[in-house]
Amino acid sequence: MQPVQAKEGILLVNAPHLATVERPSEEPQEISLRTGERLTEIAETRRGWVAAGVRATKRGRRELVVVMEDAAGVERLVAPSRQKKRLRILPTLVVDKEELSGIAWLEGDDIQSLTVRFADWNGADWGSVKKVSRPGRGSQTGLVGTVLADGSHLLVWSVYDGSDDEIVWSRRRGSSWSRPKRLTANNRTPDTMPAVVSMGSGALAVWSHFDGDDYRLMSARFDGRRWKRPELIGPPGSFDPRFVVLDSGLFLTYKNAWPSGWSVLEIGTGGDPRRRAVVQQRPDNRPVLARPGSREVTLLWPREDGVLTVEWERLP
């Protein structure tokens, strides 16, 4: 796994009972995991990194796991508050100015009763848990988040509204979260798997939209007040997007259904795709984006020892 903000080159590689944090030109750093634990998210910080995941217990509970590296070394953080529901899943780390700001997650007794919750991190302990959304008519999933230029927090996820999945969002200013709203106009086809990144004074969101025949990537720009009209940016069969911010700019990786493989989009400062690189017939694991150049981009698959350099294609 590659952090969204990936300027230091940190990677998280999972294996049974073990996770490894890798840095360029350094020995891998091993993190021992307990039974049932898996780390699913990592973020770079000023003093190191912070990773989060879920522990599956023998009684069917799912609990949050948070591990942090700072100047004092690696330590496990106590989970926010006392867990009252059976499930805590999909932890989403929120980092502001290279410091852990908080964590969001989904919580409930079953998949149909999940709520979105958030807790601040003050550098030593978690604040009180805030409920961002209540249970809906069905599942909630795909939770992602970012911090905007003014310091406000933005969460984006998908909600089943009784007919299909819709992308919704909530913004926190001060200590209060806004009531979740649809990011786009209501429709009758699924919208799932969002990704979001801070951009300028607002943000850019991308998700998978079913157009009646295929899933295709759509994007929308948030100008700090409202979301602009969504635009199609992916070909038929494009889904599972994730942003990567490097020193060389903003990029988006996503899965191709056919031909099976992965694509990388270079995103301009206005939020529009500029170039694309396509890799066919590669593993299901998402590639790590490395060394984007003026003519080509290098993709890595650390667990498969795979390295592939692909030329950029100009978009129509």
Salt bridges, closest charged atoms under 4 A:
GLU37 OE2 - ARG55 NH2 2.79
GLU37 OE1 - ARG76 NH2 2.70
GLU63 OE1 - ARG55 NH1 3.00
GLU63 OE2 - ARG61 NE 3.34
GLU69 OE1 - ARG23 NH2 2.43
GLU99 OE2 - ARG46 NH1 2.72
GLU99 OE2 - ARG47 NH1 2.78
GLU107 OE1 - ARG88 NE 2.82
ASP109 OD2 - LYS85 NZ 3.97
ASP120 OD2 - ARG172 NH1 2.83
ASP150 OD2 - ARG171 NH2 2.83
ASP161 OD2 - ARG182 NH2 3.58
ASP191 OD1 - HIS209 ND1 2.74
ASP223 OD2 - LYS228 NZ 3.30
ASP240 OD1 - ARG286 NH2 2.96
GLU266 OE1 - ARG275 NE 2.80
